[in-house]
Amino acid sequence: MALAVAMRPRHWLKNVLVFAAPLASGTLFEPRVLVATFGAFAGFCLVASAMYLVNDARDAEADRAHPRKRTRPIAAGDLSVPVALAAAVVLLVIGLGLGFLIAPALGWVLAGYAAMTVAYSLYLKDEPVVDLVVIALGFLLRAIAGGAASGIPISNWFLIVAGFGSLFMAAGKRYSEFERVKSLRDEGIDPGALRRSLAGYTSGYLRFVWAISASVTVTAYCLWAFEVGEASGGGPWGVLSVLPFVTALLRYAVDVDAGTAEAPEDVVLRDPVLIVTGVLWAALFGLGAWGV
């Protein structure tokens, strides 16, 4: 049970991004593409869980001083470091093997994600700005994986939307952690126990990053939605999808501004309005991509 918790299955929600490229291409429900995409989802879940175990094993001592992370299985002593690292190796091998079996391109995307995440856990997480870029790249690689799994060409607009949307979430995550630091100081807890890279940020800078990345995301999405609608001849659906997309982004921004977006997956799961607008967006965009 401790191992299952340490694998952070709640975070697998992030991996639904692998469905974005097949959905945008209008080929998601073709049997070959659907199977490959679910395989990419499973591969990312396995590799990501392996990386969570490696990260928690490395940070176990620091996590014990953290007001929230001290309950993680390794930090709490419910799961030993050797067992966690052994499980990480097994999960990584299975995940990479599945990726290369589905498509070599997917295997290399997963391998790149694993290498980047290990570098992040060991060195890059304490570097301001660099940590934002790495987090954003983690989301972007998930979005690319869906196309890599089934050989779907990926639109340049899609990459811009996914990239800057990922940066928006990364900056929002750091901003929420930065706001938490203020409460930690009031409680007499060392803010360094949360994250050392926060010392290199200011509240104004992080607000600037997530504001400008949100602006680029919305602009690029509008252009992408128009392009998808024209290419498929799917009527107004692509254009109409702009409304729920922008609504969802603005709704998420409420949590960012309130400093409660430290865990993106929790923001989504606890907000029924965000879930409904997300489903509505997927339906409208899918209709446009499929030329209905």
C-alpha positions as MATLAB code, in Angstrom:
seq = 'MALAVAMRPRHWLKNVLVFAAPLASGTLFEPRVLVATFGAFAGFCLVASAMYLVNDARDAEADRAHPRKRTRPIAAGDLSVPVALAAAVVLLVIGLGLGFLIAPALGWVLAGYAAMTVAYSLYLKDEPVVDLVVIALGFLLRAIAGGAASGIPISNWFLIVAGFGSLFMAAGKRYSEFERVKSLRDEGIDPGALRRSLAGYTSGYLRFVWAISASVTVTAYCLWAFEVGEASGGGPWGVLSVLPFVTALLRYAVDVDAGTAEAPEDVVLRDPVLIVTGVLWAALFGLGAWGV';
ca = [
       0.000    0.000    0.000;
       2.851    2.396    0.837;
       4.426    1.709   -2.557;
       1.118    2.347   -4.325;
       0.730    5.686   -2.529;
       4.361    6.646   -3.310;
       3.671    6.072   -7.010;
       1.197    8.998   -6.783;
      -1.640    7.629   -8.923;
      -3.550   10.932   -8.518;
      -0.828   12.570  -10.611;
      -1.611   10.238  -13.522;
      -4.357   12.734  -14.399;
      -1.581   14.845  -15.997;
      -0.971   12.051  -18.488;
      -4.343   12.524  -20.196;
      -2.438   15.139  -22.214;
      -1.273   12.261  -24.438;
      -4.806   12.208  -25.906;
      -4.559   15.839  -27.085;
      -2.730   15.312  -30.404;
      -4.901   12.357  -31.561;
      -8.027   14.320  -30.568;
      -6.838   17.350  -32.514;
      -6.126   15.239  -35.596;
      -9.608   13.696  -35.543;
      -8.157   10.170  -35.481;
      -8.422    9.355  -31.768;
     -11.126    6.703  -32.191;
      -9.422    4.813  -34.989;
      -8.579    1.426  -33.393;
      -4.851    1.606  -34.134;
      -4.527    5.161  -32.819;
      -6.698    4.526  -29.764;
      -4.675    1.478  -28.697;
      -1.373    3.286  -29.256;
      -2.575    6.327  -27.293;
      -3.721    4.251  -24.326;
      -0.347    2.515  -24.465;
       1.364    5.917  -24.349;
      -0.791    6.851  -21.364;
       0.177    3.661  -19.539;
       3.854    4.120  -20.404;
       3.865    7.659  -19.065;
       2.126    6.560  -15.869;
       4.792    3.908  -15.246;
       7.763    6.155  -16.051;
       6.355    9.118  -14.110;
       5.741    6.932  -11.047;
       9.314    5.666  -11.277;
      10.542    9.270  -11.270;
       8.354   10.152   -8.273;
       9.967    7.298   -6.345;
      13.462    8.478   -7.273;
      12.640   12.054   -6.299;
      11.107   11.077   -2.965;
      14.028    8.767   -2.146;
      16.488   11.603   -2.762;
      14.473   14.184   -0.834;
      13.358   11.970    2.051;
      15.391   13.859    4.660;
      14.221   17.293    3.498;
      10.625   16.079    3.185;
      10.585   15.142    6.874;
      10.928   18.840    7.720;
       8.148   19.840    5.332;
       4.652   20.350    6.831;
       2.922   18.499    3.975;
       5.535   16.272    2.344;
       6.497   14.613    5.624;
       3.488   12.316    5.214;
       4.881   10.807    1.996;
       5.580    7.077    2.485;
       9.376    7.287    2.191;
       9.702   10.375    4.390;
       7.309    8.846    6.940;
       9.304    5.603    7.055;
       6.514    3.464    5.609;
       8.605    2.610    2.543;
      12.364    2.027    2.591;
      14.658    3.764    0.118;
      16.097    0.506   -1.329;
      12.626   -0.888   -2.008;
      11.530    2.400   -3.574;
      14.561    2.551   -5.882;
      14.177   -1.116   -6.874;
      10.517   -0.502   -7.725;
      11.532    2.591   -9.697;
      13.905    0.547  -11.841;
      11.225   -2.058  -12.551;
       8.617    0.575  -13.445;
      11.093    2.444  -15.649;
      12.122   -0.678  -17.571;
       8.506   -1.735  -18.140;
       7.438    1.777  -19.127;
      10.294    2.305  -21.573;
       9.852   -1.193  -22.964;
       6.181   -0.525  -23.593;
       7.030    2.786  -25.254;
       9.588    1.322  -27.643;
       7.252   -1.597  -28.387;
       4.470    0.793  -29.455;
       6.733    3.148  -31.437;
      10.447    4.005  -31.237;
       9.552    7.723  -31.222;
       7.379    7.209  -28.134;
      10.174    5.263  -26.447;
      12.596    8.145  -26.983;
      10.054   10.667  -25.675;
       9.675    8.603  -22.499;
      13.456    8.191  -22.204;
      13.918   11.953  -22.627;
      11.298   12.613  -19.977;
      13.013   10.202  -17.564;
      16.466   11.721  -18.151;
      15.144   15.256  -17.742;
      13.266   14.347  -14.564;
      16.312   12.702  -12.997;
      18.386   15.796  -13.803;
      15.613   17.908  -12.287;
      15.527   15.851   -9.088;
      19.310   15.895   -8.677;
      20.272   19.391   -9.804;
      17.785   21.554  -11.668;
      14.951   21.864   -9.133;
      16.921   24.430   -7.139;
      17.626   26.697  -10.143;
      15.154   29.576  -10.621;
      13.597   29.833  -14.116;
      15.245   26.554  -15.151;
      12.855   24.683  -12.861;
       9.894   26.408  -14.547;
      11.147   25.379  -17.983;
      11.670   21.760  -16.908;
       8.187   21.497  -15.393;
       6.677   22.979  -18.553;
       8.673   20.562  -20.716;
       7.300   17.678  -18.668;
       3.750   18.669  -19.645;
       4.804   19.349  -23.243;
       6.409   15.910  -23.625;
       3.149   14.328  -22.495;
       1.319   16.211  -25.235;
       3.921   15.194  -27.834;
       3.790   11.548  -26.747;
       0.290   11.056  -28.147;
       1.434   12.024  -31.636;
       4.670   10.050  -31.318;
       2.785    6.884  -30.354;
       0.761    6.769  -33.571;
       2.888    8.799  -35.963;
       0.464   11.732  -36.114;
       1.980   14.981  -37.461;
       1.793   17.658  -34.783;
       0.670   21.187  -35.647;
       2.985   24.069  -34.804;
       0.047   25.829  -33.162;
      -0.527   22.755  -31.019;
       3.085   22.895  -29.805;
       2.771   26.590  -28.944;
      -0.501   26.067  -27.062;
       0.855   23.042  -25.197;
       4.185   24.716  -24.450;
       2.889   28.033  -23.126;
      -0.087   26.372  -21.456;
       2.418   24.178  -19.630;
       4.455   27.231  -18.647;
       1.260   28.830  -17.325;
       0.622   25.842  -15.059;
       4.279   25.678  -13.972;
       4.364   29.373  -13.057;
       1.030   29.001  -11.264;
       2.404   26.065   -9.300;
       5.478   28.034   -8.213;
       3.388   31.113   -7.403;
       1.189   29.019   -5.114;
       4.271   27.604   -3.403;
       5.677   31.121   -3.066;
       2.484   32.231   -1.338;
       2.735   29.238    0.982;
       6.177   30.447    2.052;
       4.563   33.503    3.619;
       2.392   31.344    5.857;
       5.366   29.142    6.732;
       7.279   32.175    7.966;
       4.298   33.140   10.107;
       4.304   29.635   11.584;
       8.026   29.786   12.305;
       8.903   27.137    9.711;
      11.985   27.484    7.505;
      10.771   28.345    3.956;
      13.826   26.558    2.567;
      12.155   23.317    3.557;
       9.601   23.967    0.824;
      11.820   24.712   -2.180;
      15.174   26.478   -2.467;
      14.527   27.858   -5.958;
      11.774   30.077   -4.506;
      14.496   32.327   -3.092;
      15.214   33.441   -6.665;
      11.646   34.568   -7.381;
       9.405   37.450   -6.442;
       5.635   37.393   -6.402;
       5.525   40.020   -9.153;
       7.847   38.046  -11.411;
       5.822   34.837  -11.128;
       2.590   36.738  -11.775;
       4.227   38.234  -14.871;
       5.235   34.793  -16.160;
       1.843   33.168  -15.730;
       0.036   36.224  -17.110;
       2.107   36.452  -20.287;
       2.065   32.684  -20.832;
      -1.730   32.681  -20.471;
      -1.972   35.479  -23.055;
       0.170   33.592  -25.565;
      -1.784   30.385  -24.913;
      -5.145   32.015  -25.606;
      -3.908   33.794  -28.745;
      -2.264   30.674  -30.155;
      -5.302   28.538  -29.337;
      -7.634   30.887  -31.215;
      -5.425   30.650  -34.304;
      -5.150   26.874  -33.934;
      -8.918   26.440  -33.512;
      -9.560   28.496  -36.666;
      -7.001   26.390  -38.552;
      -8.535   23.099  -37.395;
     -12.039   24.258  -38.335;
     -10.992   25.332  -41.825;
      -8.926   22.198  -42.477;
     -11.702   19.786  -41.519;
     -14.660   21.756  -42.831;
     -16.309   21.036  -39.507;
     -18.424   24.148  -39.312;
     -18.318   26.452  -36.283;
     -17.312   23.855  -33.676;
     -13.615   24.724  -33.620;
     -14.370   28.425  -33.205;
     -16.986   27.735  -30.521;
     -14.424   25.673  -28.583;
     -12.562   28.918  -27.839;
     -15.238   29.882  -25.283;
     -14.906   26.849  -22.939;
     -11.117   26.841  -23.436;
     -10.762   30.450  -22.282;
     -13.338   29.886  -19.523;
     -11.389   26.915  -18.183;
      -8.116   28.852  -18.285;
      -9.675   31.807  -16.456;
     -11.238   29.469  -13.912;
      -7.856   27.838  -13.282;
      -6.331   31.322  -12.961;
      -8.642   31.957   -9.992;
      -6.853   29.164   -8.110;
      -3.455   30.456   -9.235;
      -4.247   33.969   -8.042;
      -5.498   32.586   -4.719;
      -2.270   30.621   -4.279;
      -4.053   27.247   -4.268;
      -2.709   25.785   -7.545;
       0.315   24.043   -6.071;
      -0.977   20.690   -7.332;
      -2.632   21.087  -10.791;
      -4.285   17.670  -10.633;
      -5.987   18.591   -7.344;
      -7.253   21.866   -8.806;
      -8.967   19.962  -11.606;
     -10.399   17.174   -9.445;
     -11.914   19.472   -6.832;
     -13.514   21.944   -9.254;
     -16.675   20.620  -10.971;
     -16.976   23.776  -13.097;
     -13.484   23.213  -14.456;
     -14.324   19.573  -15.210;
     -17.548   20.499  -17.025;
     -15.877   23.207  -19.126;
     -13.060   20.790  -19.943;
     -15.513   18.148  -21.160;
     -17.428   20.764  -23.159;
     -14.193   21.964  -24.753;
     -13.173   18.400  -25.701;
     -16.599   17.766  -27.248;
     -16.648   20.972  -29.307;
     -13.031   20.686  -30.395;
     -13.504   17.033  -31.269;
     -16.523   17.829  -33.431;
     -14.492   20.443  -35.245;
     -11.471   18.177  -35.722;
     -13.621   15.320  -37.045;
     -15.414   17.585  -39.509;
     -18.866   16.936  -38.106;
];
